Amino acid sequence: MNGKKNILLLTTGGTIASVLGGEGLEPQRSAVMERELNQLRTYYHITVEDVMCLDSSNMQPEQWQTIARHVFERKNAFDGIVISHGTDTMAYSASAVTFMLPNIDVPVVFTGSQLPLADILSDGPDNLRTAFAMAASGTPGVFLAFDRKVMLGCRAVKVRASGFSAFESINARYAGKVSNQGLVLDPQVLPEAKGEPAFLPDISQNVFLLKLTPGLNPKVFDMLAAMGYKGIVVEAFGLGGINVLQKGLSGIQRAIEDGISVVVTTQCLYDSSDLNVYQVGNKLLQLGVIQGRDMTSEAAMTKLMWAIGQGLSQKEIADLFMQNLAGEITLPGEREVPMGKFEAEAKEKWGKTPAYAEYEEKTKDYSREKQTALAGGLDAIMAEFALCRELSPESKEAQDLVAKLQAHITENYYTCTPPILAGLGQMYVADGRFKQNIDRHGEGTAQFICDAILIYCEQ
């Protein structure tokens, strides 16, 4: 069959390739995956290489390097690469490989399963199909595919021990989802290459992840320094709170003075740490700690391990954490939630208009939830506009849809944006009935529509 993509499958073990042994599930090599792979061969040319055979709990940084090396050495011969992996540490591996392979120019997709492929009810076949589809998409980057969703490898976190929706994309939209339209990618989430592909595998294992608890002995920082650790990721409380009454700051200060890079992130799964909000956070900044912001603990750990492994100084590491290398962090001034499809199109079309400047001013301080609702809501409304324009104005379906749009517009009156204005202008021109319905909302809305038509007609 012509047009088949060439996909490399690198197997590393994990539940997906496990069978029941005398002491429980035991990872096996790719032979146990042949039934599913034969089905996939209908759509892809598949080459399989068994890299290792491990329960992912036994995965170490040396194995991350091995995986990254295989990817880099084989990438030019394939359209995409799938890596089967155990779920327990897959988020760590995906994050680490992201940093070891900057600007990777092929899709690299981690996947696994919660039930072995040998189980008739396994989620493995579905996850493999999603991973192979992403690997064949031609979209470069390191991703994790699970439960019909694709996320950046550096944003993935395992959130369920046994449920099939085991992974979530934390503080970032999914890079892709499977729907009745196939695999639909979100271009606003996809990583952008910033140079030539490179293989930078050096990594330091002398990084410790410390979760704060009330009553934690601050001498733990002295102990970590004595043990030779070069980096510490601190999961602090809330926005980045640390106990300052029990000499916690003195331990951190000594660690930093000893040349240890200290990154502070939050124990909360969602949202960002922000050390500028509270007094305790500002004290930490004065000491020289690095803000982890909205990074996952997995990404913060592996980025710090990689940065130290590259031989960077303490200041260079701090500067590196102020760079978004592959979508792993939201920096000050960046939107926490990427624009929706129509928002992005609108910025391109109307970005220099006064109306768009007003919109940016209105929405710049929106919470993550409000940004997400706005982006998704705009896309939904514009899809409704497109459908309404195709319907006969006299049909009940068109009337119902116009009524639905009225409710949307009224609900969002004070946060409506140029994209909506432009869409209203299109609808106004296309459907006289829509004009009559809108006019019933009164003078304010009528002016709103006049502005819409003005913006629409100026383009």
Summary of the structure (lengths in Angstrom):
residues: 459
radius of gyration: 25.3
end to end distance: 46.1
largest distance: 78.8
contacts: 1555
relative contact order: 0.08
helix: 45%
strand: 18%
